[in-house]
Amino acid sequence: MRKFKVGITIEADSTEVVQQVGNLLQNAVNKVEQQDMIKLLTKVAKNPKIVKTALRYI
């Protein structure tokens, strides 16, 4: 499979937060199947409140 590098913009109060978010995103991309990631992020994009609901159960 080919590898691509993608740039994103993250608004945060500190570079530590940006680094943490970036590292966690990369980790998720490496460990979660692509189709599952697409399905999850599509749901979140349509309804961001779903994240707060899901976090109550984690």
Helices and strands as residue ranges (DSSP letters): H 15-31, H 34-46, H 49-56
